[in-house]
């Protein structure tokens, strides 16, 4: 047997093992030697080209992290539509708990190393949200909403859908002028400023990203809302109340599984006896770790809870669960907009951060689209209230009418 023939045979064997380990996706795998493995029962959606045998070996050992790192380094090339191929992988890829022992060990070690203690949470948040406000301005909407939008119609623009999301949340909370609202994980202040300007409430936004806090305070001053909205650099565990309403959008994912009970205790401590709250978060249908590559490169310390886990954290407070809504297709559409905007700004991003950074974020956004399309990821809104809350409407009609209910405060009076 010639050296080349031996190399082809070895690479083909490794590719076959890799194809089996990843659930036999409908994708052709090709090694640098020319060896390839194709799906047996369907035309391939595309092709993954692997540059060297070292990368092949790493893929066998830890498919998720090795694929992500090799893709961003250019040692893996994807021929075909990236999102469609990631969808196909998402449908058949075994979860971490069914992968090999090394992949499971790395996932567990990462959970320990990135634990969301008070110190760890600040470090984890800094790595993602303090990349620079200018970076996020390139591909988010002008209001800087970095969470799932709400598309009242499939052809709505991202800007329209992000405003609709904030309105949807405010209507669910039945906000009244003069009420005190806690916005936990307030981002760049978009929702807090919307609630204050449109509903006349007083908002305290809590966040541990210094760059986001600075931008939010600046925006409040420019809008003349500094007297009605206060942005505080504080871990959620240090917050004191009371508040009439509580809202958290896109922050629960950063609490960590072992600290969900802490969040529940904070909510019990700060929500008034006649108050209510809303949690808007990416979740799962059943408990499982977050992708180790995402935790390594994008969102350290992230855990996506199930509805059951979230409700369990609220039970000791005797909160009534008023509404649970799943906006999964809305997040897929939101991410499609983000990826399109990101690609149009890729040149600017590359000049600032480098090509590997561009490929890292391209893979992150594309894999998130695939996750929501296939149902591996969910987007839940959970509305809850204290025992003393007496304003829950008979129907959901107030959420969908073009104008607010008569008993809700008129916007015009709040804007002056």
ZICOR-V623411 format. One record per pair of residues at least 6 apart in sequence whose C-alpha atoms are under 6 Angstrom apart, sorted by the first residue. I is the first residue (numbers start at 0). J is the second residue. D is the distance in Angstrom with one decimal. If there is no record, write none. Layout:
i=I j=J d=D
i=I j=J d=D
//
This chain:
i=7 j=34 d=5.3
i=11 j=34 d=5.3
i=17 j=59 d=5.6
i=21 j=92 d=4.9
i=22 j=91 d=4.9
i=22 j=92 d=5.1
i=24 j=88 d=5.7
i=25 j=38 d=5.2
i=25 j=43 d=5.1
i=26 j=43 d=4.7
i=26 j=44 d=5.5
i=26 j=45 d=5.5
i=26 j=46 d=5.7
i=27 j=36 d=5.7
i=27 j=37 d=4.4
i=27 j=43 d=5.8
i=27 j=46 d=4.6
i=28 j=35 d=5.4
i=28 j=36 d=5.3
i=28 j=46 d=5.8
i=28 j=47 d=5.0
i=29 j=35 d=4.2
i=29 j=48 d=4.9
i=30 j=48 d=6.0
i=30 j=49 d=5.0
i=31 j=50 d=5.2
i=31 j=51 d=6.0
i=45 j=78 d=5.6
i=45 j=79 d=4.7
i=46 j=77 d=6.0
i=46 j=78 d=5.0
i=47 j=76 d=5.8
i=47 j=77 d=4.8
i=48 j=75 d=5.5
i=48 j=76 d=5.1
i=49 j=75 d=4.8
i=50 j=74 d=5.1
i=57 j=65 d=5.7
i=58 j=65 d=5.2
i=61 j=102 d=5.0
i=64 j=292 d=4.6
i=69 j=75 d=5.4
i=71 j=355 d=5.1
i=71 j=358 d=4.9
i=71 j=359 d=5.2
i=72 j=355 d=5.9
i=82 j=365 d=5.2
i=82 j=369 d=5.9
i=85 j=369 d=5.9
i=86 j=369 d=4.5
i=95 j=103 d=6.0
i=106 j=291 d=5.7
i=113 j=300 d=4.8
i=114 j=300 d=5.8
i=115 j=255 d=5.9
i=123 j=299 d=5.3
i=129 j=210 d=5.8
i=138 j=337 d=5.8
i=138 j=340 d=4.8
i=138 j=341 d=5.1
i=140 j=158 d=5.7
i=147 j=330 d=4.8
i=148 j=160 d=5.1
i=148 j=161 d=4.5
i=148 j=164 d=5.3
i=148 j=333 d=5.9
i=149 j=160 d=4.8
i=149 j=163 d=5.7
i=149 j=164 d=4.6
i=149 j=329 d=5.9
i=150 j=160 d=4.7
i=176 j=198 d=5.8
i=176 j=199 d=4.4
i=176 j=200 d=4.9
i=177 j=200 d=4.7
i=178 j=200 d=4.9
i=178 j=243 d=6.0
i=179 j=201 d=5.0
i=179 j=202 d=6.0
i=179 j=242 d=5.1
i=179 j=243 d=5.2
i=180 j=202 d=4.7
i=180 j=242 d=5.6
i=180 j=243 d=6.0
i=180 j=244 d=4.7
i=180 j=245 d=5.7
i=181 j=202 d=5.9
i=181 j=203 d=5.2
i=181 j=245 d=4.8
i=182 j=204 d=4.6
i=182 j=246 d=5.0
i=182 j=247 d=5.8
i=183 j=205 d=5.0
i=183 j=247 d=4.9
i=184 j=205 d=5.5
i=184 j=206 d=4.7
i=184 j=250 d=5.4
i=185 j=204 d=5.2
i=185 j=205 d=5.8
i=185 j=206 d=5.8
i=186 j=211 d=5.7
i=187 j=211 d=4.8
i=187 j=215 d=4.8
i=188 j=215 d=4.7
i=197 j=410 d=5.8
i=199 j=413 d=5.2
i=201 j=227 d=4.9
i=201 j=228 d=5.9
i=202 j=228 d=4.8
i=203 j=228 d=5.8
i=203 j=229 d=4.8
i=203 j=230 d=5.8
i=204 j=230 d=4.6
i=205 j=230 d=6.0
i=205 j=231 d=5.0
i=205 j=232 d=5.9
i=205 j=233 d=5.7
i=206 j=232 d=5.2
i=206 j=233 d=5.7
i=207 j=232 d=5.1
i=207 j=233 d=5.6
i=219 j=225 d=5.2
i=239 j=269 d=5.7
i=240 j=269 d=4.1
i=241 j=269 d=4.6
i=241 j=270 d=5.6
i=241 j=271 d=5.4
i=242 j=269 d=5.9
i=242 j=270 d=5.1
i=242 j=271 d=5.5
i=243 j=271 d=5.5
i=243 j=274 d=4.6
i=244 j=274 d=5.5
i=244 j=275 d=5.1
i=244 j=276 d=5.3
i=245 j=276 d=4.3
i=246 j=276 d=5.5
i=246 j=277 d=4.9
i=247 j=278 d=5.1
i=248 j=279 d=4.6
i=249 j=279 d=6.0
i=249 j=280 d=5.0
i=251 j=280 d=6.0
i=252 j=301 d=5.7
i=252 j=302 d=5.4
i=252 j=303 d=5.2
i=253 j=301 d=5.1
i=255 j=302 d=5.1
i=260 j=312 d=5.1
i=263 j=312 d=4.8
i=263 j=313 d=5.4
i=267 j=316 d=5.5
i=272 j=385 d=5.6
i=272 j=387 d=5.6
i=273 j=385 d=5.5
i=273 j=387 d=4.0
i=273 j=388 d=4.4
i=274 j=384 d=5.9
i=274 j=385 d=5.5
i=274 j=388 d=5.9
i=275 j=383 d=5.7
i=275 j=384 d=3.9
i=275 j=385 d=5.9
i=276 j=382 d=5.9
i=276 j=383 d=5.4
i=277 j=381 d=5.6
i=277 j=382 d=4.5
i=278 j=380 d=5.6
i=278 j=381 d=5.2
i=279 j=379 d=5.7
i=279 j=380 d=4.4
i=280 j=378 d=5.7
i=280 j=379 d=5.5
i=281 j=377 d=5.6
i=281 j=378 d=4.5
i=282 j=303 d=4.6
i=282 j=304 d=4.9
i=282 j=305 d=5.4
i=282 j=377 d=5.0
i=282 j=378 d=5.9
i=283 j=304 d=6.0
i=283 j=305 d=4.9
i=283 j=376 d=5.7
i=283 j=377 d=5.7
i=284 j=305 d=5.8
i=285 j=305 d=5.9
i=289 j=302 d=5.7
i=318 j=384 d=5.4
i=318 j=385 d=4.9
i=319 j=383 d=5.4
i=319 j=384 d=5.3
i=320 j=383 d=4.4
i=321 j=382 d=5.4
i=321 j=383 d=5.3
i=322 j=381 d=5.9
i=322 j=382 d=5.0
i=323 j=380 d=5.6
i=323 j=381 d=4.6
i=324 j=379 d=5.7
i=324 j=380 d=5.2
i=325 j=378 d=5.4
i=325 j=379 d=4.6
i=326 j=378 d=5.2
i=327 j=371 d=6.0
i=327 j=377 d=5.0
i=327 j=378 d=4.9
i=331 j=368 d=5.0
i=331 j=371 d=5.4
i=334 j=368 d=5.9
i=370 j=376 d=5.1
//
